[in-house]
Amino acid sequence: MIALPYLCPKNIHLDAKIKVAAVSYLNTKPLLYGIEKDETLAGQMELLLDYPSNLAKSLQQGTIDMALMPVAAMPFVPGARIVSDYGIASDGNVASVCIFSQVPIERVESVYLDYQSRSSVRLAKLLLEKYWNKNVVLRPAPENYIEYINDTTAGVIIGDRALQQRTNFEYVYDLAEAWEKLTGHPFIFAAWIANKDLPADFLAAFNKANAIGLNHIDEIVAAHPFPYYDLKEYYTENIKYELTPERKKGLEQFLEMIAE
Ligand SMILES: C=C(O[C@@H]1C=C(C(=O)O)C=C[C@H]1O)C(=O)O
């Protein structure tokens, strides 16, 4: 039989770009710096931005191929695997993942859970129970929920909005710091995750490109004026980008604890 390569559906897919989705917050800018500048990668992939809970949904639904996905969603995405050495982590004191409250945690009776998050809301539930020993009402958050954080109702807020809210509340409880106190481990919030095999050469180039921005932090800070928080401190002290063995131990423990 004569092979007709131009009719083979496989060849059509050769032209399809790999759909990669990243977190749309400031915390991800250093990882994207090198990726966006790399012309070879740009030719191979399409970059989309969204908030974390939507990234998990898109990977689960198969509308994207790879995402900087919240690790708490891993058990719900069949075939999910970490495909890079970079992600969004913290060794304690992440600054942008906190429970915000106008009363001390001892008096909190209910907590709104940020609809944009998967990892931090799961972490908050775990910490309220095991670190603060509290039994509170957990509330799904409407879009404008920050307005309703008052009195004995607290709220988990993540990302840029959390950095903006730090001076608006009497009490700010950092969840990576509480996790570190509870377990002695760092915390990984999100990692580059795929649920299918992707070309090894693409993944290798993608991995390398992640590291480039980490050597250009001053330039990235200058390109993103942000009056609410010192981004240099955020990128160098609060967020940790390398998925080191020590940080992966924290991830392993988190996944074990949420599976219980
Ligand atoms: C530190 C952060 O890490 C994140 C928190 C996530 C989550 O809670 O699901 C997911 C991705 C990261 O953006 C943050 O957003 O502030």
Ligand as a Chemical Component Dictionary entry (heavy atoms), coordinates in Angstrom:
data_LIG
# 
_chem_comp.id                   LIG 
_chem_comp.type                 NON-POLYMER 
_chem_comp.pdbx_formal_charge   0 
_chem_comp.three_letter_code    LIG 
# 
loop_
_chem_comp_atom.comp_id 
_chem_comp_atom.atom_id 
_chem_comp_atom.alt_atom_id 
_chem_comp_atom.type_symbol 
_chem_comp_atom.charge 
_chem_comp_atom.model_Cartn_x 
_chem_comp_atom.model_Cartn_y 
_chem_comp_atom.model_Cartn_z 
_chem_comp_atom.pdbx_ordinal 
LIG C1  C1  C 0 1.898  31.952 46.396 1  
LIG C2  C2  C 0 0.896  31.833 45.592 2  
LIG O1  O1  O 0 0.843  30.621 44.977 3  
LIG C3  C3  C 0 -0.260 30.138 44.287 4  
LIG C4  C4  C 0 -1.342 29.570 44.922 5  
LIG C5  C5  C 0 -2.120 28.666 44.258 6  
LIG C6  C6  C 0 -3.348 28.089 44.891 7  
LIG O2  O2  O 0 -3.678 28.469 46.017 8  
LIG O3  O3  O 0 -4.016 27.244 44.276 9  
LIG C7  C7  C 0 -1.776 28.286 42.949 10 
LIG C8  C8  C 0 -0.788 28.905 42.260 11 
LIG C9  C9  C 0 0.018  29.976 42.847 12 
LIG O4  O4  O 0 -0.310 31.203 42.278 13 
LIG C10 C10 C 0 -0.072 32.926 45.340 14 
LIG O5  O5  O 0 -0.859 32.871 44.405 15 
LIG O6  O6  O 0 -0.018 33.921 46.069 16 
# 
loop_
_chem_comp_bond.comp_id 
_chem_comp_bond.atom_id_1 
_chem_comp_bond.atom_id_2 
_chem_comp_bond.value_order 
_chem_comp_bond.pdbx_ordinal 
LIG C1  C2  DOUB 1  
LIG C2  O1  SING 2  
LIG C2  C10 SING 3  
LIG O1  C3  SING 4  
LIG C3  C4  SING 5  
LIG C3  C9  SING 6  
LIG C4  C5  DOUB 7  
LIG C5  C6  SING 8  
LIG C5  C7  SING 9  
LIG C6  O2  DOUB 10 
LIG C6  O3  SING 11 
LIG C7  C8  DOUB 12 
LIG C8  C9  SING 13 
LIG C9  O4  SING 14 
LIG C10 O5  DOUB 15 
LIG C10 O6  SING 16 
# 
